[in-house]
Amino acid sequence: MLSWLANAWRVPELRKRVLFTFMILALYRLGSWIPAPGVDSQTIKDYFNGRGGTILGLLNVFSGGALSQFALFALGIMPYVTASIILQLMTVVVPQLEQLQKEGESGYAKINQYTRYLTVALAAAQSTGYAYLFKRAGNLNANTGRIVLIVVTLTAGTTLLMWMGELITKRGVGNGISLLIFGSILSSAPTGIAAWYNGGTMERLVFIQEGQRRIPIQYAKRMVGRRQTAGGSTYMPLRVNMAGVIPVIFAAAVMAFPPTIAQFFPATQGWINSHFSYGSLLYIGLEGVLIIVFTYFYTAVQFNPVDQADNLRKYGGYIPGIRPGAPTAQYLDRVLTRLTLPGSLYLAAVAVLPSIFIKYGGFSQATSRALGGTSVLIVVGVALDTMRQMESQMMMRNYEGFLK
């Protein structure tokens, strides 16, 4: 591993990308400690004491502790994740958005622009809800003008984070949005690991993931112009967990939505807080179901069997024993469905079971925040995805890869 890191550091482009990523993450952590104007961060911290097992505690984890200080980046990147979920679901039911999705890069650029607009609206609504929540609790002494200033500041902070995430994706290493969430969760790791180490025997648990199904592909010889291309054989890798960690992030964002809406309707807060509290059986069950649903949904978005079958036929490829065209698409769809089922159940189990053990095993809130199933899955998934991207950069330059 040390030799691989040394080789990676010798590549100027990769070195610049890694340093740029670390610089953006450092700026993100800095903004997570600067309180919004007119906010006494200590009183907000006092309000969060003892709430590690609630939905507010989970949202605080996703913001890297910024929410418990009502800092500039208190909302984190979750409004953007929620907006992405809404837009992706709407592409299924709104024909105009579905048509944009089929237009390629230009269509995706427009959908991304709509996602940005919706992110700003959701951030404004969410920051308003938090401001009035803390004001009703007596932890925020502010008039209407000060609340407007706080809402504008937090909304601008989320917009800035959205831009920083896109910068990481373009000029850094890995997926920028996922890395921001990764950095937020990892910031609570020292406290969580200390609580895990000092806790009881049952707190010492570990998990891991990976796996793929390789579909054999055969290419026939064909004429391209006046030249004959040689045939050959290769394979199409279908991962068991093709959706990665995205379904877990989506499910967490959706489960955080009802308590956020309840902040605008105090009469419903009691019922929603009792039924949607983080770690309750209803919350855990709904989270598991949402992870399974989003795994199938996101896998269908990422991999279209009909398009893959058309591409194979266009370039003279076929699966041995399967006729090209519709039979190939049906075969790929059947294999993908069978792969996605254990993959989705795996994601749901790894996300839910540790939360059950932590909730009903008498573990500390620090352990729940840092080592809960959702947190561990996101950290491991994002780390593996980033390592794959660095692996591809190394292999292009004839260096030995890191992942064996």
C-alpha positions as CSV (number, residue, x, y, z in Angstrom):
1,M,0.0,0.0,0.0
2,L,2.8,2.4,0.8
3,S,4.5,1.8,-2.6
4,W,1.1,2.4,-4.3
5,L,0.7,5.7,-2.5
6,A,4.2,6.7,-3.4
7,N,3.5,5.9,-7.1
8,A,0.3,7.9,-6.9
9,W,2.1,10.9,-5.5
10,R,4.7,10.8,-8.3
11,V,1.9,11.4,-10.9
12,P,1.5,15.2,-11.2
13,E,-2.1,15.2,-12.3
14,L,-3.2,12.7,-9.7
15,R,-1.3,14.6,-7.0
16,K,-3.0,17.8,-8.0
17,R,-6.4,16.1,-7.9
18,V,-5.8,14.7,-4.4
19,L,-4.5,18.0,-3.0
20,F,-7.4,19.8,-4.5
21,T,-9.9,17.4,-3.0
22,F,-8.3,17.8,0.5
23,M,-8.3,21.6,0.1
24,I,-12.1,21.6,-0.6
25,L,-12.8,19.2,2.3
26,A,-10.7,21.4,4.6
27,L,-12.7,24.5,3.6
28,Y,-15.9,22.5,4.2
29,R,-14.8,21.6,7.7
30,L,-13.8,25.2,8.4
31,G,-17.3,26.4,7.4
32,S,-18.8,23.8,9.7
33,W,-17.3,25.6,12.7
34,I,-18.2,29.2,11.9
35,P,-21.6,30.0,13.4
36,A,-24.3,31.8,11.4
37,P,-24.6,35.6,12.2
38,G,-26.4,36.3,15.5
39,V,-26.2,32.7,16.8
40,D,-24.9,31.6,20.1
41,S,-23.5,28.2,19.2
42,Q,-23.2,27.1,22.8
43,T,-26.9,27.3,23.4
44,I,-27.6,25.3,20.3
45,K,-25.1,22.7,21.5
46,D,-27.0,22.5,24.8
47,Y,-30.2,21.9,22.9
48,F,-28.6,19.0,21.0
49,N,-27.2,17.3,24.2
50,G,-28.9,14.0,24.6
51,R,-30.4,14.0,21.1
52,G,-27.9,11.7,19.5
53,G,-30.5,9.0,19.0
54,T,-33.1,11.2,17.4
55,I,-33.5,12.3,13.8
56,L,-31.8,15.6,14.6
57,G,-28.8,13.6,15.8
58,L,-28.7,11.8,12.4
59,L,-29.0,15.1,10.5
60,N,-26.2,16.5,12.7
61,V,-24.0,13.6,11.6
62,F,-24.7,14.2,7.9
63,S,-23.7,17.9,8.5
64,G,-20.5,17.0,10.3
65,G,-21.6,18.5,13.6
66,A,-22.4,21.8,11.9
67,L,-26.1,21.7,12.7
68,S,-25.4,21.4,16.5
69,Q,-23.6,24.7,16.2
70,F,-25.9,26.3,13.6
71,A,-22.9,27.0,11.5
72,L,-22.6,28.3,7.9
73,F,-22.9,24.7,6.6
74,A,-25.5,23.6,9.1
75,L,-27.7,22.1,6.4
76,G,-24.9,20.1,4.9
77,I,-25.4,18.8,1.4
78,M,-28.7,16.9,2.2
79,P,-31.0,19.5,0.5
80,Y,-29.2,18.7,-2.8
81,V,-29.6,14.9,-2.2
82,T,-33.3,15.4,-1.5
83,A,-33.7,17.5,-4.6
84,S,-31.9,14.9,-6.7
85,I,-34.2,12.2,-5.4
86,I,-37.3,14.3,-6.3
87,L,-36.0,15.0,-9.8
88,Q,-35.1,11.4,-10.5
89,L,-38.5,10.2,-9.3
90,M,-40.2,12.9,-11.4
91,T,-38.4,11.7,-14.6
92,V,-40.5,8.6,-14.4
93,V,-43.9,10.4,-14.3
94,V,-43.2,13.6,-16.1
95,P,-42.8,13.1,-19.9
96,Q,-40.8,16.3,-20.4
97,L,-38.2,15.3,-17.9
98,E,-38.0,11.8,-19.4
99,Q,-37.4,13.3,-22.8
100,L,-34.6,15.5,-21.4
101,Q,-33.0,12.5,-19.9
102,K,-32.9,10.8,-23.3
103,E,-31.2,13.8,-24.9
104,G,-27.8,13.0,-23.5
105,E,-25.4,15.6,-22.0
106,S,-27.6,18.6,-22.9
107,G,-30.6,17.1,-21.2
108,Y,-28.7,16.1,-18.1
109,A,-27.4,19.7,-17.9
110,K,-30.9,21.0,-17.8
111,I,-32.1,18.5,-15.2
112,N,-29.0,19.4,-13.1
113,Q,-30.0,23.0,-13.4
114,Y,-33.5,22.2,-12.2
115,T,-32.0,20.2,-9.3
116,R,-30.0,23.3,-8.3
117,Y,-33.1,25.5,-8.2
118,L,-35.0,23.0,-6.2
119,T,-32.0,22.7,-3.8
120,V,-32.1,26.4,-3.1
121,A,-35.8,26.2,-2.4
122,L,-35.5,23.2,-0.1
123,A,-32.5,24.8,1.8
124,A,-34.5,27.9,2.4
125,A,-37.5,26.0,3.7
126,Q,-35.3,23.7,5.9
127,S,-33.3,26.6,7.4
128,T,-36.5,28.5,8.2
129,G,-37.8,25.4,10.0
130,Y,-34.7,25.0,12.0
131,A,-34.6,28.7,12.9
132,Y,-38.2,28.7,14.2
133,L,-37.6,25.3,16.0
134,F,-34.6,26.7,17.9
135,K,-36.5,30.0,18.6
136,R,-39.5,28.1,20.1
137,A,-37.1,26.1,22.2
138,G,-35.6,29.3,23.6
139,N,-32.1,28.6,22.1
140,L,-32.2,31.4,19.5
141,N,-32.9,35.0,20.5
142,A,-33.7,36.6,17.1
143,N,-36.3,38.9,15.6
144,T,-37.8,38.5,12.1
145,G,-35.0,40.4,10.4
146,R,-32.3,38.3,12.1
147,I,-34.1,35.1,11.2
148,V,-34.2,36.2,7.5
149,L,-30.5,36.9,7.7
150,I,-29.9,33.4,9.1
151,V,-32.0,31.7,6.5
152,V,-30.2,33.5,3.7
153,T,-26.8,32.6,5.2
154,L,-27.6,28.9,5.6
155,T,-29.2,28.7,2.1
156,A,-26.1,30.4,0.6
157,G,-23.9,27.9,2.5
158,T,-25.8,24.9,1.0
159,T,-25.5,26.5,-2.5
160,L,-21.7,26.9,-1.9
161,L,-21.4,23.3,-0.8
162,M,-23.2,22.2,-3.9
163,W,-20.7,24.1,-6.0
164,M,-17.8,22.7,-4.0
165,G,-19.1,19.1,-4.6
166,E,-19.3,19.7,-8.3
167,L,-15.7,21.1,-8.3
168,I,-14.4,17.9,-6.6
169,T,-16.2,15.8,-9.2
170,K,-14.6,17.7,-12.0
171,R,-11.2,18.6,-10.7
172,G,-10.6,16.2,-7.8
173,V,-10.9,12.5,-7.0
174,G,-14.2,10.7,-6.5
175,N,-17.8,11.9,-6.4
176,G,-17.9,15.3,-4.8
177,I,-21.3,15.1,-3.1
178,S,-20.5,11.6,-1.6
179,L,-17.1,12.8,-0.4
180,L,-18.7,15.8,1.4
181,I,-21.1,13.4,3.2
182,F,-18.1,11.0,3.8
183,G,-16.1,13.9,5.4
184,S,-19.1,14.8,7.6
185,I,-19.6,11.3,9.0
186,L,-15.8,10.7,9.4
187,S,-15.5,13.9,11.6
188,S,-17.4,12.0,14.3
189,A,-15.2,8.9,14.0
190,P,-12.7,9.6,16.8
191,T,-15.5,10.1,19.4
192,G,-17.4,7.1,18.1
193,I,-14.3,4.8,18.1
194,A,-13.4,5.9,21.6
195,A,-17.0,5.0,22.8
196,W,-16.8,1.7,20.9
197,Y,-13.5,0.8,22.4
198,N,-14.5,1.7,26.0
199,G,-18.0,0.1,25.6
200,G,-19.1,-3.4,26.3
201,T,-18.1,-6.5,24.4
202,M,-21.2,-6.5,22.1
203,E,-20.2,-3.1,20.7
204,R,-17.2,-4.5,18.8
205,L,-18.6,-5.3,15.3
206,V,-17.1,-5.1,11.8
207,F,-18.6,-5.4,8.2
208,I,-17.4,-5.3,4.6
209,Q,-18.7,-5.6,1.0
210,E,-17.8,-6.4,-2.8
211,G,-18.8,-8.8,-5.7
212,Q,-19.8,-9.0,-9.3
213,R,-21.3,-11.4,-12.0
214,R,-19.3,-11.6,-15.3
215,I,-21.4,-12.1,-18.4
216,P,-19.3,-13.6,-21.3
217,I,-19.3,-11.5,-24.5
218,Q,-18.1,-12.8,-27.9
219,Y,-17.3,-10.4,-30.8
220,A,-17.5,-11.7,-34.3
221,K,-15.1,-10.7,-37.1
222,R,-16.5,-7.9,-39.2
223,M,-15.5,-5.4,-42.0
224,V,-15.0,-1.8,-41.1
225,G,-14.4,0.1,-44.3
226,R,-11.7,-1.9,-46.2
227,R,-10.3,-3.5,-43.0
228,Q,-11.4,-6.6,-41.2
229,T,-11.5,-6.3,-37.4
230,A,-10.5,-9.4,-35.4
231,G,-13.1,-11.0,-33.1
232,G,-12.5,-11.8,-29.5
233,S,-14.0,-12.6,-26.2
234,T,-14.5,-10.4,-23.1
235,Y,-17.0,-10.1,-20.3
236,M,-19.6,-7.6,-19.0
237,P,-19.2,-7.1,-15.2
238,L,-22.6,-6.7,-13.4
239,R,-22.0,-5.8,-9.8
240,V,-24.1,-7.3,-7.1
241,N,-24.5,-3.8,-5.6
242,M,-24.5,-1.7,-8.8
243,A,-26.2,1.2,-7.0
244,G,-23.4,1.6,-4.5
245,V,-24.1,3.7,-1.5
246,I,-26.6,6.0,-3.2
247,P,-29.8,4.1,-1.9
248,V,-28.6,4.4,1.7
249,I,-28.1,8.2,1.3
250,F,-31.5,8.5,-0.5
251,A,-33.3,6.5,2.2
252,A,-31.7,8.7,5.0
253,A,-32.8,11.9,3.2
254,V,-36.4,10.7,2.7
255,M,-36.7,9.6,6.3
256,A,-35.4,13.0,7.5
257,F,-38.1,14.7,5.4
258,P,-41.2,14.2,7.7
259,P,-39.6,15.6,10.9
260,T,-38.4,18.6,8.8
261,I,-41.9,19.3,7.6
262,A,-43.3,18.8,11.1
263,Q,-41.3,21.8,12.3
264,F,-43.7,24.0,10.3
265,F,-46.7,22.3,11.9
266,P,-46.2,22.1,15.7
267,A,-49.5,20.2,16.2
268,T,-48.1,17.2,14.3
269,Q,-44.6,17.2,15.9
270,G,-45.6,14.9,18.8
271,W,-47.0,12.1,16.5
272,I,-44.2,12.4,13.9
273,N,-41.4,12.5,16.5
274,S,-42.7,9.4,18.3
275,H,-43.1,7.4,15.1
276,F,-40.2,8.7,13.1
277,S,-37.6,8.9,15.8
278,Y,-34.2,7.7,14.7
279,G,-33.7,4.1,15.9
280,S,-37.4,3.2,16.4
281,L,-38.7,0.0,14.9
282,L,-40.9,1.9,12.5
283,Y,-38.0,4.1,11.4
284,I,-35.7,1.1,11.0
285,G,-38.3,-0.9,9.0
286,L,-39.2,2.0,6.7
287,E,-35.5,2.7,6.1
288,G,-34.9,-0.9,5.1
289,V,-37.8,-1.0,2.7
290,L,-36.7,2.4,1.1
291,I,-33.2,1.1,0.7
292,I,-34.5,-2.0,-1.2
293,V,-36.8,0.2,-3.4
294,F,-34.1,2.8,-4.2
295,T,-31.6,0.0,-5.0
296,Y,-33.9,-1.3,-7.7
297,F,-34.7,2.2,-8.9
298,Y,-31.2,3.5,-9.1
299,T,-29.9,0.3,-10.7
300,A,-32.6,0.7,-13.4
301,V,-31.4,4.2,-14.0
302,Q,-27.8,3.2,-14.2
303,F,-28.1,0.1,-16.4
304,N,-30.7,-0.2,-19.2
305,P,-30.7,-3.8,-20.6
306,V,-32.3,-2.7,-23.9
307,D,-29.6,-0.1,-24.6
308,Q,-26.9,-2.6,-23.6
309,A,-28.3,-5.2,-26.0
310,D,-28.6,-2.6,-28.8
311,N,-24.9,-1.6,-28.3
312,L,-23.8,-5.2,-28.3
313,R,-25.6,-5.9,-31.6
314,K,-24.3,-2.6,-33.1
315,Y,-20.7,-3.6,-32.5
316,G,-21.1,-7.3,-33.5
317,G,-21.1,-8.7,-29.9
318,Y,-23.3,-11.4,-28.5
319,I,-23.7,-13.5,-25.4
320,P,-23.0,-17.2,-26.2
321,G,-26.2,-19.2,-26.4
322,I,-28.4,-16.0,-26.4
323,R,-29.8,-14.5,-29.6
324,P,-29.0,-10.8,-30.2
325,G,-31.7,-8.1,-29.7
326,A,-34.7,-8.6,-27.5
327,P,-33.6,-12.1,-26.1
328,T,-30.3,-10.5,-25.0
329,A,-32.1,-7.6,-23.3
330,Q,-34.4,-10.1,-21.5
331,Y,-31.5,-12.2,-20.4
332,L,-29.6,-9.2,-19.0
333,D,-32.7,-7.9,-17.2
334,R,-33.3,-11.3,-15.6
335,V,-29.7,-11.6,-14.4
336,L,-29.7,-8.0,-13.1
337,T,-33.0,-8.6,-11.2
338,R,-31.6,-11.7,-9.6
339,L,-28.4,-9.9,-8.7
340,T,-30.1,-6.8,-7.3
341,L,-32.3,-8.7,-4.9
342,P,-29.5,-10.0,-2.7
343,G,-27.6,-6.7,-3.2
344,S,-30.6,-4.7,-1.9
345,L,-31.2,-7.1,1.0
346,Y,-27.5,-6.9,1.8
347,L,-27.6,-3.1,1.9
348,A,-30.8,-3.0,4.0
349,A,-29.4,-5.6,6.5
350,V,-26.1,-3.9,6.9
351,A,-27.8,-0.5,7.4
352,V,-30.5,-1.8,9.8
353,L,-28.9,-4.5,11.9
354,P,-26.2,-2.4,13.6
355,S,-28.8,0.3,14.4
356,I,-30.9,-2.4,16.1
357,F,-28.0,-3.6,18.1
358,I,-26.9,-0.1,19.1
359,K,-30.5,1.0,19.9
360,Y,-31.5,-2.0,22.0
361,G,-28.1,-3.0,23.3
362,G,-27.6,0.0,25.6
363,F,-24.8,1.6,23.6
364,S,-23.7,5.2,23.8
365,Q,-25.0,7.9,21.5
366,A,-21.5,8.5,20.2
367,T,-21.3,4.9,19.0
368,S,-24.8,5.2,17.4
369,R,-23.8,8.3,15.5
370,A,-20.4,7.2,14.2
371,L,-20.8,3.4,13.9
372,G,-24.5,3.1,13.0
373,G,-25.2,1.0,9.9
374,T,-26.0,4.0,7.7
375,S,-22.8,5.8,8.7
376,V,-20.6,2.8,8.2
377,L,-22.1,1.9,4.8
378,I,-21.7,5.4,3.5
379,V,-18.1,5.7,4.7
380,V,-17.0,2.3,3.3
381,G,-18.9,2.7,0.0
382,V,-17.5,6.2,-0.7
383,A,-14.0,5.1,0.2
384,L,-14.2,2.1,-2.2
385,D,-15.6,4.2,-5.0
386,T,-12.8,6.8,-4.6
387,M,-10.2,4.1,-4.5
388,R,-11.6,2.7,-7.8
389,Q,-11.2,6.0,-9.5
390,M,-7.7,6.4,-8.3
391,E,-7.0,2.8,-9.4
392,S,-8.1,3.6,-12.9
393,Q,-5.9,6.7,-12.9
394,M,-2.9,4.5,-11.9
395,M,-3.6,1.8,-14.4
396,M,-3.7,4.3,-17.3
397,R,-0.1,5.2,-16.4
398,N,1.1,1.5,-16.2
399,Y,1.4,1.6,-12.4
400,E,0.4,-1.4,-10.4
401,G,-3.1,-0.9,-8.9
402,F,-4.1,-0.8,-5.3
403,L,-7.2,-2.9,-5.3
404,K,-6.4,-6.6,-5.8
